[in-house]
Amino acid sequence: MSIERRNTERMTTRGSVRFELGGISHFGTMRNLSQAGCMIESPNLAAEIGERCEVTLLPGYSASGRVAWQLGEAVGISFLIPVPSALVSELAMDDWSMRSDKRRGAANG
């Protein structure tokens, strides 16, 4: 029997993110995101459960967390402070080209 420990909805993502783990900067693909945490895949990653992590979700916006689990190249990050639901929704948009157009328009407007 599997016990679901998540209490916030996960949204599927596929964007590249920069994150810092053990004082070392890494890049990976964020596969899902919720207000409480995220899953990132990154090759050749060695993480310790409980290790502090800083995930750059958007330029100028980072979320601090701890490693909750690691399975192969995937690592689960539990955020120390929930991220805003609007940010989760923005990063989970299905049409990534529209998202980049939206950001470009905001920067130009």
N, C-alpha and C positions, 0 to 999 in steps of 0.2 A: 504494500500500500504506500502510495506517494503522498506526502504532506506538502501542500502548497504554503510557502511561508510569505509570499508577496501579499501586501495589502494595498498596493496601488497598481493601476492598469499599466501594462507594458505596451509601448508602441514600437512597431518595427521601424528600424532605421537602416541606412546603408552608407552613411557618410564617413569620411576620413576624419579622425580626431588626433590631436596631440595630447599626450598625457605624460605625467612625470611619476615615476615609480622608483623608490630608492635613490632619489637624487639624479636619476638618469631620464632623459627625455626620450620618448618613444612615439611612434605613429602607428595607428591601427584603424580598423574598420569597426565602428560602433554598430552592432547588430540590433540592439533594442535599447529603449530608454523609458524610464518612468520617473516620477518625481523623487522616488526613493533610491534609484540607482540605474546602472547600465551594464551591458555586456559588450566587451571589446575583444576583437580578435587581432592578435599581433604575433608574427612569427618570432621564434626564438625567445620567448618571454618566460622568465622565471620569476614568480611572485610568491611572497610569503603571506599566508592567511593573516589578516589583521594589519598588514603593512599599509602605511598612509599612501594616498594617491591623489593627484590633482589632475582633473580632466578639463581641458579647454573645450567647452561646448560651442562657444561663439567667440569671435575676436573680442577681447575685453571681458568675457564672462567665463569663469572657471568654477568648477564644483569640487570641493574637497571631500574625500571619502576614504574608505578602507577596503582592502581586498577581502571579499566575502568567500570566494572560491576560485579555483583554477582547474580547468580541464583541457589538457593539450594547449593549443594556442589561444583558447578563450579564457577570459578572466571576468569575474563578476565584481563590480564595484558597488558598495553600499555608501550612498552619500551621507555625510554628517548632518547636513541641513537640506531639506527637500528643495528641489528646483521648482520654479514656477510652472504651473500647468500650461500656460501659454507658450513657454519655451519648449516644453515637450511636444506640444501640438505643432509648433513651427518646424521642429527638427524631424517630425514624423510625416511631413507632407509627402504624399505619393509622387507628386510631380516635382522632382528636384530642379528641373530647369526653371519652373515657375518660381521656386524658392530663390534661386540665384538672381532671377530677374527682379523679384520683389526687393531683395537686398540692394541690388544695383540702383533701382529706382529710389529707394530710401536714401542712399548715399548721394544721389544726384539732386534730390528734391529738397 
